[in-house]
Each structure stands twice: as structure tokens, then as C-alpha cells.
Amino acid sequence: MIGSLSRQVRPRFTRSVSQVLAEPMAWNQPASKVTTLPNGLKVVSQQSFGEVAALGVFLNAGVRDDEKAGAACLVEKLALSGTAKRSKAELETEVESMGGTLSVSMGREQSSYMLSCFGSDVKQGVDILGDLVTNVPVGQLGAMKERIMRELEESDTPTRAVIEDRLHQCAFRDCSLGLSATGPFDGIEDITEAHLAGFVANNFTADKMIVVGTGAINHESLVAMAEGSFGSVPTGTGMHTTDEAPYFCGAELIYRNDEMGPTAYVSVGYKTVPWKSGDSVAFMVMQHIIGSYKKNAGLVPGNISGNRTINAVANKMQVGCADEFEAFNCFYKDTGVFGWYAACDEVAVEHCIGELMFGINLLAFSVTDEEVERGKRELKLALFGNSGSSIDACADLGKQMLAYGRGVPPAEMILRIDALDAEEIKRVAWQYLNDSEVAVTALGPLHGMPTYVDLRRSTTMHRY
């Protein structure tokens, strides 16, 4: 479960989170039901009204669970190429006949197979997901390798994703968490079917797998279907676990290219906390206190924004010093990264970095209650302002099950957010961000980029 709120709950809360959530009439929301199969696989459902259902198989595995960059990417590319039971064409036809959608994603630490369908087609949907997960077509690597390599070479990866990928390589260079998730993948051409089979055998196991259903779902029926489709999944040896968190390396990884255009891309990351930490919610609020900005976009112009960082960036030198920026959080099971990404003109690199680093410093020294309340409102909107569709609910529930080991009701998350105030934000920011090591990566015309020593020095206030 998420860490204790003992340091966060203020005197205005006279009851614990568990006591409030135990009240039967307090929260009008569907409850999550969890059943563990004999092989250790968990089946989770959240029933709601409607005719549409969403199904997902979520894996506590990804890029960091292999020693070679590119293995997870190859598994993702092969996932929908057909199995011994269904060819690619048959799979596509079957999903289309259900009026459904099917997607596969292999992330840095979590992966998913997701399918949306009508409630009457849930049995067929579970069968399709079971086939895809238990019969990963690694044997087709030889026949498809040339096409996959060509697709990877021709793919146009967004700059933001490339910068995030390079930041992880910089921060976790001695750990598999730093392996590339977007490419290029050094040595991917040497990965064999035997290696992929080993990756699947080690990670597609019941102890790392969760079957989730939301929408028009009956829990008991879902459990019976899952037992039929996933009952043969091996339990796993548990050898994949480790008690040692990856080392966060304070360093810079700079790709200077003065000929790629006038825009520079920069990202700075700080080491923070894992999913289950009691301070993780504070970082979620801090992300929205810093916020995001895009020049000449949005309802409120940046130069009149009440957000101090956005206002400072938009008004710098009367023209602004960034085309866009965004604060981010990346939580993992044993560590985390908090920081910002920005795109700016080559002549404004130093100003852009300076304003954003100063904004992070303010979190530890002078954040106000007004800023915290604004950040809390925006966080709630980001968490609960989605479409409310079954597929979104399935994705959220699967992510929570992998991260926390349980579904977190919206009511509980709201209580945890509301328990924070400015003093608590200052405490967390001082502990983790003030005078801390940073990982820095940048791409483009960087002739105005400060040295790493200057960036490291700017992680704290210097007063005279």
C-alpha cells in the first residue's frame, strides 16, 4: 500500500484514511475485487454500468528486466504478429468482428496487453489475451527481423521521448533502468530467438502478471475465464527480485548540434522516491505546482499566469525564454525521478534553465499555501478528469495494482492530497531536491548551456 500518512495528516483530520473509507455510504464508487489463482496470478475487476468492457493483462516487467537493450522492443513488435492458434490476419479479423481495439505496450518497468470489447464478448476477449501472453511468437523473429529493423530505422520518435530516454541513460547508466526504451538499440541485431525466449520465460510468469477487467464485467465469471486461459502460466522462481535500488548518477549527457535548427531541448532530473513512498503524493503535487507551459497556447496567457514559474518564463526579457516546458514525475518500484523538460530558442538556453532551476528551489524555501492549493486542484483534475471510459479505468487499475499492490480508491487519493500543505511540501523538497545531484541531458544548439558545475550549484539558494 502507499506509505503512511503519519507525518502528513494535519489536526483537522480526526479520523484515519481507513476509518473514513470504511463508511458504507461515504463514497459512491465501484469497489475493486481481487482473486488470486492457484498459480499466483491475480484477477482484478471493477464493475460499472454500461455495455462496454475493458480487459488488460499487466506485467511487472519491461525494459529494465533484461541485460540487452531492445529485447522488450522486439517482444512488443512481435506481440501482434500472430500465434500458433491465430495468424495475424485472423487476430485482426477477430478483434474487428467484436468491435474492439487491441494494443500492446512494453514500458520501462510495466507492460500491458489491453483489449476493449462489449460485455457479451468478454470470454472471447480473455481467450485472445491469454493466447497472446502465453504464446509469445518469439519463433517468428528470424522471419520478421529485417522488417522490424527497417521500421526502427524509419520511425520518427518525438523529441520529448528521446530526451526522456537519454535522461534515464544518464541517471542510471550502471543499471538496466537506464537501457534505451526508444532506440537506437546497440547490438539489437545480435539478439536471438533463444534470448527472447529466455526474456519471456523469466518475465511472463504468474507472480508478475495481473488480469484486470472493468466495465460490464462479472468478477466470478472473469475469474473462471482467467483460470481457463491463464491457469497454465508458470508461477515463476522469484529470482528476478533485488533489494538494491539503482544508483542515481549525477552527470550530464549532452548532444550539441548547432546545425539542427534554432530550438534547444533540455531536461534535468533529480533522484526522488518510489511508488510506495509516503512522500510520493507530495511530488505529484509539486509537479503541478511547477506546471507546464506552451507559448501562445492555452486559456490563460503565460504572462498573466498566477503560476510563478510560468509567469517568470513567459515574461523573461519581455519576450519569454521558452517555447514550452513541463515538470514530470517518473516513479519506479525502488526509485524515482522528478524534473523538467523544456524546449527554447538557442539564445535563451541560459535564461530558461535558470528560471526553471529557480522555480524548483522555491519549492524548498518559499512555496505558498496558495500555490499548493492550486497544485492540488490541478493534480485532482489530471487524475480524475479523464473520459471515464472503461479502457481508462482498466489502465489506471492495472497501473495501481502493479505499483501499490492494490487499487487506490479516488476518495483515498483525494484525502492524501488534501492532507498536504505548504510546510509539508517544503520538507519534502528540502529533503530530496535541495543541494542534490542532478542528471542533465540536452540536444541542439547549446552554446548557451551552463556547465554541469554551475547547474549543480544552482540546486540550492545562495544568500548573502
Buried (B, 14 or more C-beta within 10 A) or exposed (E): EBBEBEEBBEEEBEEEBEEBBEEEEEBEEBEBBBBEBEBBBBBBBBBBEEEBBBBBBBBBBBBBBBEBBBBBBBBBBBBBBBBEBBEEEEBBEBBEEBEBEBBBBBBBBBBBBBBBBBBEBBBBBBBBBBBBBBBBBBBBBEEBBEEBBEEBEEEEEEBBEBBBBBBBBBBBBEBBBBBBBBBEBEEBEEBEBEBBBBBBBBBBBBBBBBBBBBBBBBBEBBBBBBBEBBBEBEEBEEEBEEEEBBBBBBBBBBBEEEEEEEBBBBBBBBBBBBBBBBBBBBBBBBBBBBBBBEBEEEEEEBBEBEBBBBBBBBBBEEEBBBBBBBBBBBBBBBBBBBBBBBBBBBBBBBBBBBBBBBBBBBBBEEBEEEBBBBBBEBBBEEBEEEEEBBBEBBBBBBBBBBBBBBBBBEBBBBBBBBBBBBEBBBBBBBBBBBEBBBBBBBBBBBEBBBEBEEBBEBBBEEEE
